[in-house]
Amino acid sequence: MEKTHFLSSNSPASLTPKNEEKMKYLLILFIATLTLTSCTNKNESKMAATENEKLVKQYFEHFNNHEWSKMANMYTESADFKDPSLGHGIVKQTRQQIIDKYSELNEVFPDLQDKVIQVYPSGEKHIVVEFVSSGTAPDNSKFELPICTIFTIENGLITKDFTYFDNFEEQEETK
């Protein structure tokens, strides 16, 4: 049985048994390198997701303990927000503005709490969190609001906080 080569046997670059062995060795080396690199990237991504998940867990602990300064310090000095309560589009917020916003919210709802339903890591920089916010208003009416937030985390700090919830009733009341 004759071996078929990609190069013609008349070609000066035809594979000799020695060259063929080198090619096999290089191919095996290349595949091994790719495999190791792939595993390393996956491990780095998993480590980033794990660190980000820890950060988000800490974030909600601060929220539920009403530790607004500690929570605000988990953000960069000026972070991007998408939040129906802040208006349309992306709004920059400083740490102090974050503290002020949640302090005011906490005055209206003294028992404000968030119950995390699910955390979805998404790549190295994003965590999606599904949670239910609840509390009691001054008129003793209780509320539960399902919310979804996409956090962007870079260098251990939150750079973006894109929050989505149904605020249709709130809009209707302001008309």
C-alpha positions, 0 to 999 in steps of 0.5 A, spaced: 500 500 500 502 506 497 502 512 502 499 518 498 502 525 499 500 532 498 506 534 495 508 530 488 513 525 489 517 529 484 517 535 488 523 537 491 519 539 498 516 532 498 516 528 505 521 523 507 520 519 512 524 523 517 520 529 515 514 526 516 516 524 523 517 531 524 511 534 521 507 529 526 511 531 532 509 538 530 502 537 529 502 533 536 505 539 539 501 544 536 494 540 538 497 539 545 499 547 546 492 548 543 489 544 549 493 547 554 491 554 552 484 552 552 484 549 559 487 555 561 483 560 558 477 556 561 480 556 568 481 564 568 474 565 566 471 560 571 476 564 576 473 571 574 466 568 574 467 566 581 470 572 584 465 576 580 459 571 584 463 573 590 462 580 589 455 580 587 453 576 593 457 581 598 453 587 594 447 584 596 449 583 603 451 590 604 444 592 600 440 587 605 444 590 611 442 597 608 450 599 608 450 604 603 457 606 603 460 599 603 455 598 597 457 604 593 464 603 594 463 596 590 462 601 584 468 605 580 468 612 582 463 614 577 459 608 574 454 607 568 447 606 570 440 604 566 435 604 571 428 606 570 428 610 576 433 615 574 430 616 567 431 614 560 438 612 557 445 611 561 446 615 567 453 616 570 452 616 578 458 617 583 458 613 589 455 619 593 449 619 589 449 612 590 449 613 597 444 618 597 439 614 592 439 608 597 438 612 603 432 616 600 429 609 598 431 606 605 427 612 608 421 610 604 421 603 605 425 602 612 425 594 611 427 594 604 430 587 602 432 584 596 432 576 595 436 573 590 433 568 585 438 566 581 445 569 579 448 568 571 455 569 570 456 571 563 463 571 560 469 574 564 466 581 566 458 580 566 453 577 572 446 577 571 442 577 577 435 576 578 432 578 584 425 580 588 425 587 592 420 587 597 418 592 603 413 596 606 411 603 605 409 608 610 402 607 609 403 599 611 402 597 604 407 592 602 410 591 595 414 585 591 418 587 585 421 582 580 428 585 578 433 583 573 440 587 573 446 586 569 453 588 572 459 589 569 465 588 573 472 590 571 478 590 576 474 588 582 469 594 581 462 595 578 463 599 572 456 598 569 449 597 573 443 596 568 437 594 572 430 592 569 424 592 572 416 593 570 415 600 572 408 601 568 404 602 574 409 607 577 409 611 570 401 611 570 401 614 577 405 620 575 400 621 569 
